[in-house]
Amino acid sequence: MIVSLPRTAVLSGSLAVVAALALSACGAAPDDASTTADGKNAATATSAADFGGMDALVEAAKKEGTLNAIALPRDWANYGALIDGFQKKYGIKIEVESPDGSSQDEINAVTSRKGQKRAPDVVDLGSSFALSAAEQGLLAPYKVASFADIPESQKDAQARWYNDYGGYVSIGCDAKRVKECPTTFKDLLKPQYKGQVALNGNPTQSGSAFGGVYAAALAGGGSFDDIQPGLDFFAELKKNGNYTPVESTPATVEKGETPISIDWDYLNAGYADEFRAKGVDWKVAVPTDGKYAQFYSQAVNKDAPHPAVARLWQEYLYSAEGQNLWLKGYARPVLMAALDKAGTLDKEAAAKLPAVTGTPAFPTEDQQSKAKTALAQGWSKAVSG
C-alpha cells in the first residue's frame, strides 16, 4: 500500500555536503525584486501566469538570487543533481541548511523564523507533515504548469502542497555482515538479527520512519485505520533486542552500525550503488508482508523571503527535466504516468526501479492524522526500556 514522507540520505552517489545557510537573522519582507513593474507580487502569485508568465517569474527570481532550502541531502533521491541543474539553468544559488534534518525540523524552521531572511523558501515534507503545515496556514497556494497532470489523490485541492516523488518501504541489508538477509517484517523478529535493525529516524518526526511503522502495521494485520500493530511490532523488536535506536544514514551503513535498515526503496537502492565500490554488498527487498508506498510533498512557505525563486524551483521540479532527475535517483516521480504518455519519460532509468507487484493504495488525510496521533502517544513507550 502507499502514502507520503522526511529525510536523511542516499541515492545516486553524490557525496558532497551542501553549505549551510549563512544569512542574517534580522526580519525582512520580500523586496522590490519580487514585484513586477506593473505591481504583481510573487508572494501572492498562485501560478506563473498569475505573475505574468514564466519569463517574468524567471526575471524576478534572478533578481532575488537565492533559494533557502532545508533538509535536502544531495544523496537523497538525486537532490544533488536537481540542485546543480537548477543553479546551472538559472544562475541562482541554492543554500541548504541542515541537509539531514527531518520534516518536523522543516516545519519548526518555518514557524520560528517567520519574517526572517533565513527562513526556508520551500519545504519537502512527508505527506502527513504537509497536511499539518497546511492546517497551520504555513503554505502558499501555487499551481505549477503541470498541476493538472498530478493525480487528484496526490495534491491539495487548494494547491498548498502536492506530491513530488515517492517509493516503497524496503529492507536494506549488508550481505557481508549479515549471513542471511531478511526479506519480510516477520524475518526481522528472528534472534539472529539482535541489535541490527534500524529506522531512518524517529517516526514522530521522520516521514521515512513513519512509513516503516505503517508498513509493519500492515504486515501485522493492521490497516490505514490501525497503526497499532506497527507499534506492537517495534515494541517486540525492542524487547527481543533486535531494534537499535541508531538512526540509519549512509555513514552508519558504511561503518556497519546499521547493517539492516528499514527505509525507502529508492534510498536503499542508492546505497547499493553508492557503496559497491567501497566493498559493501547492500541488498534491497520490498517486504511482501508489509507493502507500503508513500510520496513526499512539495510546498512553498507562505512567508518565503524569496517568493519568486521559491515558485521557480517548483516549476523546475515538476518539469520533465526535474521529474526525470528524481527517477534517476530510483524515486518514482509523481508525473511518471504523464511523462510516459507524453514520451518524455527516461525509460532507461524507469527500468532500473526496484520491482514491485500490485497497485499501491493511499491513506486518506484523516487516516494519516490518526496514525500520526497514535505514534505521538505510543512510540516512546514502544521502544523505551
C-alpha positions as CSV (number, residue, x, y, z in Angstrom):
1,M,0.0,0.0,0.0
2,I,1.1,3.7,-0.5
3,V,1.3,7.2,1.3
4,S,3.8,10.2,1.6
5,L,7.0,11.2,3.7
6,P,11.2,13.1,5.8
7,R,14.8,12.7,5.1
8,T,18.3,11.5,5.9
9,A,20.2,10.5,2.9
10,V,21.1,8.4,-0.2
11,L,20.9,7.8,-3.9
12,S,22.8,8.3,-7.0
13,G,26.3,8.6,-5.5
14,S,26.6,12.3,-4.8
15,L,28.5,12.7,-1.6
16,A,29.2,16.4,-1.4
17,V,27.7,18.3,1.6
18,V,25.6,21.4,0.8
19,A,26.6,24.6,2.6
20,A,24.5,25.7,5.5
21,L,22.6,29.0,5.5
22,A,24.7,32.0,6.5
23,L,22.1,34.7,6.1
24,S,21.3,37.2,8.8
25,A,18.6,36.6,11.3
26,C,17.0,40.0,11.1
27,G,13.4,40.3,9.9
28,A,12.7,41.1,6.3
29,A,9.8,41.0,3.9
30,P,10.1,40.3,0.2
31,D,11.7,43.4,-1.5
32,D,11.1,45.0,-4.9
33,A,12.9,42.2,-6.7
34,S,9.8,40.1,-6.1
35,T,7.5,42.7,-7.7
36,T,7.0,43.3,-11.4
37,A,6.8,46.8,-13.0
38,D,3.0,46.6,-13.1
39,G,2.8,45.7,-9.4
40,K,2.4,42.0,-9.4
41,N,4.0,40.4,-6.3
42,A,5.5,36.9,-6.4
43,A,4.5,36.4,-2.8
44,T,0.8,36.3,-3.8
45,A,1.2,34.7,-7.2
46,T,-0.8,31.5,-7.4
47,S,0.7,30.4,-10.8
48,A,3.4,31.6,-13.2
49,A,0.5,33.0,-15.4
50,D,-0.8,35.0,-12.4
51,F,2.6,36.6,-12.2
52,G,2.8,37.5,-15.9
53,G,4.3,34.3,-17.3
54,M,7.4,32.2,-16.9
55,D,9.7,34.9,-18.4
56,A,8.5,37.3,-15.7
57,L,9.0,34.7,-13.0
58,V,12.5,33.9,-14.1
59,E,13.4,37.6,-14.2
60,A,12.1,38.2,-10.7
61,A,13.8,35.0,-9.4
62,K,17.2,36.0,-10.8
63,K,16.9,39.4,-9.1
64,E,16.2,37.6,-5.8
65,G,19.2,35.4,-6.5
66,T,19.0,32.8,-3.7
67,L,16.8,29.9,-2.7
68,N,16.7,29.0,1.0
69,A,16.2,25.2,1.3
70,I,16.3,22.9,4.2
71,A,16.7,19.1,4.8
72,L,17.7,18.2,1.3
73,P,20.7,15.8,1.3
74,R,22.5,15.7,-2.0
75,D,22.4,11.9,-1.9
76,W,18.6,11.7,-1.2
77,A,16.6,10.9,-4.3
78,N,19.2,12.6,-6.5
79,Y,18.7,16.0,-5.0
80,G,22.4,16.8,-5.7
81,A,21.7,16.7,-9.4
82,L,18.5,18.7,-9.0
83,I,20.2,21.4,-7.1
84,D,23.1,21.6,-9.6
85,G,20.7,21.5,-12.5
86,F,18.6,24.4,-11.2
87,Q,21.7,26.5,-10.3
88,K,23.2,26.0,-13.8
89,K,20.0,26.7,-15.6
90,Y,19.1,29.9,-13.8
91,G,22.3,31.1,-12.2
92,I,20.5,31.2,-8.8
93,K,22.3,30.0,-5.7
94,I,20.7,27.3,-3.5
95,E,21.6,27.3,0.2
96,V,20.7,24.1,2.0
97,E,20.5,24.2,5.8
98,S,20.6,21.0,7.9
99,P,20.6,18.6,5.0
100,D,19.9,15.6,7.2
101,G,17.0,17.3,9.0
102,S,13.5,15.9,9.4
103,S,10.1,17.0,8.2
104,Q,9.4,18.3,11.7
105,D,12.6,20.3,11.6
106,E,11.4,22.0,8.4
107,I,8.1,23.0,10.0
108,N,9.9,24.3,13.1
109,A,12.2,26.4,10.9
110,V,9.2,27.9,9.0
111,T,7.3,28.8,12.2
112,S,10.3,30.0,14.3
113,R,11.8,32.2,11.5
114,K,8.7,33.9,10.1
115,G,9.7,37.3,8.8
116,Q,13.4,36.5,8.8
117,K,15.7,36.4,5.7
118,R,17.0,33.0,6.7
119,A,13.6,31.4,6.7
120,P,13.1,28.4,4.3
121,D,11.6,29.4,1.0
122,V,10.4,25.9,0.3
123,V,9.8,22.6,2.1
124,D,9.8,18.9,1.0
125,L,7.7,17.1,3.6
126,G,6.4,13.7,4.5
127,S,2.7,13.9,3.4
128,S,1.3,13.8,7.0
129,F,3.6,16.7,7.8
130,A,2.5,18.6,4.7
131,L,-1.1,18.2,5.9
132,S,-0.2,19.6,9.3
133,A,1.6,22.6,7.7
134,A,-1.4,23.4,5.5
135,E,-3.7,23.2,8.5
136,Q,-1.4,25.7,10.4
137,G,-1.6,28.1,7.5
138,L,2.1,27.9,6.7
139,L,1.9,27.2,3.0
140,A,1.3,29.4,-0.1
141,P,-1.2,28.2,-2.7
142,Y,0.7,27.8,-6.0
143,K,-0.1,25.8,-9.1
144,V,2.8,24.7,-11.3
145,A,2.3,24.5,-15.0
146,S,1.9,20.7,-14.8
147,F,-0.5,20.9,-11.8
148,A,-3.4,19.3,-13.8
149,D,-1.3,16.2,-14.6
150,I,-0.8,15.5,-10.9
151,P,-3.3,12.8,-9.8
152,E,-6.1,14.2,-7.7
153,S,-5.3,11.9,-4.8
154,Q,-1.8,13.3,-4.6
155,K,-2.4,17.0,-4.3
156,D,-4.2,19.5,-2.1
157,A,-7.3,21.0,-3.8
158,Q,-6.0,24.5,-2.8
159,A,-2.6,23.7,-4.3
160,R,-0.9,24.4,-0.9
161,W,1.1,21.1,-1.4
162,Y,1.4,18.3,-3.9
163,N,3.3,15.1,-4.0
164,D,6.6,15.1,-5.8
165,Y,8.3,11.7,-5.6
166,G,7.9,8.5,-3.7
167,G,8.8,4.9,-3.2
168,Y,8.1,1.7,-1.2
169,V,9.3,0.8,2.3
170,S,12.1,-1.7,1.9
171,I,14.6,-3.7,3.9
172,G,18.2,-2.9,3.2
173,C,20.9,-5.4,4.3
174,D,24.7,-5.6,4.4
175,A,25.1,-9.1,3.0
176,K,28.8,-9.2,4.1
177,R,27.9,-8.6,7.7
178,V,24.5,-10.4,7.8
179,K,24.7,-14.1,7.0
180,E,21.1,-14.3,5.7
181,C,19.4,-11.1,4.8
182,P,15.7,-10.7,5.9
183,T,13.1,-10.1,3.2
184,T,9.9,-9.7,5.4
185,F,8.9,-8.0,8.6
186,K,8.4,-11.4,10.1
187,D,12.0,-12.3,9.4
188,L,13.2,-9.2,11.4
189,L,12.0,-10.8,14.6
190,K,14.4,-13.7,14.3
191,P,17.1,-13.8,17.1
192,Q,19.9,-13.8,14.6
193,Y,19.3,-10.1,13.9
194,K,20.0,-8.9,17.5
195,G,20.9,-5.2,17.6
196,Q,20.9,-4.9,13.8
197,V,17.6,-3.5,12.8
198,A,17.3,0.3,12.4
199,L,15.0,3.0,11.1
200,N,15.8,6.2,9.2
201,G,14.9,8.5,12.1
202,N,12.1,8.8,14.7
203,P,8.7,8.1,13.2
204,T,7.1,11.0,15.1
205,Q,9.4,13.4,13.2
206,S,10.6,11.5,10.1
207,G,8.4,10.5,7.1
208,S,10.6,7.5,6.2
209,A,10.4,6.1,9.7
210,F,6.7,6.9,9.9
211,G,6.3,4.8,6.7
212,G,8.4,2.0,8.3
213,V,5.9,1.7,11.3
214,Y,2.9,1.9,8.9
215,A,4.4,-0.9,6.8
216,A,5.0,-3.0,9.9
217,A,1.3,-2.4,10.9
218,L,0.1,-3.7,7.5
219,A,2.4,-6.7,7.9
220,G,0.9,-7.4,11.3
221,G,-2.8,-7.3,10.4
222,G,-3.3,-3.6,10.8
223,S,-4.6,-1.1,8.2
224,F,-4.5,2.5,7.2
225,D,-7.0,3.0,10.1
226,D,-5.0,1.0,12.6
227,I,-1.2,1.6,13.0
228,Q,-1.2,0.0,16.5
229,P,0.2,-3.4,15.2
230,G,3.2,-1.4,13.9
231,L,3.8,0.0,17.3
232,D,3.4,-3.5,18.8
233,F,5.9,-4.9,16.2
234,F,8.6,-2.4,17.2
235,A,7.9,-3.0,20.9
236,E,8.5,-6.7,20.3
237,L,11.6,-5.9,18.2
238,K,12.9,-3.7,21.1
239,K,12.1,-6.4,23.7
240,N,13.9,-9.1,21.9
241,G,16.9,-6.9,21.4
242,N,16.8,-6.7,17.6
243,Y,15.9,-3.0,17.3
244,T,18.7,-0.4,17.5
245,P,17.9,3.3,18.1
246,V,20.8,4.3,15.9
247,E,19.4,6.4,13.0
248,S,20.3,4.8,9.7
249,T,22.4,7.0,7.4
250,P,24.9,6.4,4.6
251,A,27.6,6.8,7.3
252,T,26.1,4.3,9.7
253,V,25.6,1.8,6.8
254,E,29.2,2.1,5.6
255,K,30.5,1.7,9.2
256,G,28.4,-1.3,9.8
257,E,26.5,0.3,12.6
258,T,23.1,-0.3,11.0
259,P,23.5,-3.5,8.9
260,I,19.7,-3.8,8.4
261,S,17.8,-0.6,7.6
262,I,14.1,-0.2,7.1
263,D,13.9,2.7,4.6
264,W,12.5,3.8,1.3
265,D,13.5,1.6,-1.6
266,Y,15.0,4.5,-3.6
267,L,17.3,5.2,-0.7
268,N,18.3,1.6,-0.1
269,A,18.8,1.2,-3.9
270,G,21.0,4.2,-3.8
271,Y,23.1,2.7,-1.0
272,A,23.6,-0.4,-3.2
273,D,25.1,1.8,-6.0
274,E,27.0,4.2,-3.7
275,F,28.8,1.6,-1.6
276,R,29.5,-1.1,-4.2
277,A,32.9,0.3,-4.8
278,K,33.6,0.5,-1.1
279,G,33.1,-3.2,-0.6
280,V,29.5,-3.0,0.9
281,D,27.2,-5.6,-0.6
282,W,23.9,-3.9,0.1
283,K,20.8,-6.0,-0.8
284,V,17.3,-4.5,-1.1
285,A,14.0,-6.2,-0.6
286,V,10.4,-4.8,-0.7
287,P,8.7,-6.9,2.0
288,T,5.8,-8.9,0.7
289,D,4.1,-8.8,4.1
290,G,4.2,-5.0,4.5
291,K,4.0,-3.5,1.1
292,Y,3.6,0.2,1.7
293,A,4.5,3.2,-0.5
294,Q,4.5,6.9,0.1
295,F,5.3,10.2,-1.6
296,Y,6.9,13.3,-0.2
297,S,5.1,16.6,-0.7
298,Q,6.5,19.8,-2.1
299,A,5.3,23.3,-0.9
300,V,6.2,27.0,-0.8
301,N,6.5,28.8,2.5
302,K,3.7,31.4,2.7
303,D,6.3,33.9,4.1
304,A,9.2,32.8,1.8
305,P,11.9,35.6,1.8
306,H,12.5,34.7,-1.9
307,P,9.0,34.1,-3.2
308,A,9.8,34.2,-6.9
309,V,12.7,31.8,-6.6
310,A,10.5,29.5,-4.5
311,R,7.9,29.3,-7.2
312,L,10.5,28.9,-10.0
313,W,12.0,26.0,-8.0
314,Q,8.6,24.3,-8.0
315,E,8.3,24.8,-11.8
316,Y,11.7,23.2,-12.3
317,L,10.9,20.2,-10.0
318,Y,7.7,19.5,-11.9
319,S,9.2,19.9,-15.4
320,A,10.2,16.8,-17.4
321,E,13.9,17.6,-16.5
322,G,13.3,17.7,-12.8
323,Q,11.0,14.7,-12.7
324,N,13.4,12.5,-14.6
325,L,16.3,13.5,-12.3
326,W,14.3,12.1,-9.4
327,L,13.7,9.0,-11.4
328,K,17.5,8.6,-12.0
329,G,17.7,8.5,-8.2
330,Y,15.4,5.5,-8.1
331,A,12.5,7.6,-6.8
332,R,9.1,7.3,-8.6
333,P,8.1,10.9,-9.8
334,V,4.5,11.9,-9.3
335,L,4.2,12.8,-13.0
336,M,5.6,9.4,-14.2
337,A,2.4,8.4,-16.0
338,A,2.1,11.8,-17.6
339,L,5.7,11.8,-18.8
340,D,5.3,8.3,-20.2
341,K,2.2,9.4,-22.1
342,A,4.0,12.5,-23.4
343,G,7.0,10.5,-24.5
344,T,9.4,12.4,-22.2
345,L,10.0,9.7,-19.5
346,D,13.5,8.4,-19.1
347,K,12.7,4.8,-19.8
348,E,16.2,3.6,-19.0
349,A,16.0,5.0,-15.5
350,A,12.5,3.7,-15.1
351,A,13.6,0.2,-16.0
352,K,16.1,0.2,-13.0
353,L,13.4,0.8,-10.4
354,P,13.1,-2.0,-7.7
355,A,10.5,-4.5,-8.9
356,V,7.1,-4.4,-7.1
357,T,3.9,-6.1,-8.0
358,G,0.4,-4.7,-7.4
359,T,-1.0,-1.2,-7.3
360,P,-0.4,0.8,-4.1
361,A,-3.2,2.4,-2.2
362,F,-3.0,5.7,-0.3
363,P,-4.3,6.5,3.2
364,T,-6.6,9.5,3.5
365,E,-5.8,12.7,5.3
366,D,-7.8,11.6,8.3
367,Q,-6.1,8.2,8.4
368,Q,-2.7,9.8,8.3
369,S,-3.6,12.3,11.0
370,K,-5.0,9.5,13.2
371,A,-1.8,7.4,12.7
372,K,0.4,10.4,13.5
373,T,-1.5,10.9,16.7
374,A,-1.2,7.3,17.7
375,L,2.6,7.4,17.1
376,A,3.0,10.6,19.1
377,Q,1.2,8.8,22.0
378,G,2.7,5.4,21.8
379,W,6.2,5.4,20.1
380,S,8.3,6.3,23.2
381,K,6.5,3.6,25.2
382,A,7.0,1.0,22.5
383,V,10.8,1.4,22.2
384,S,11.7,2.6,25.8
385,G,13.4,0.4,28.3
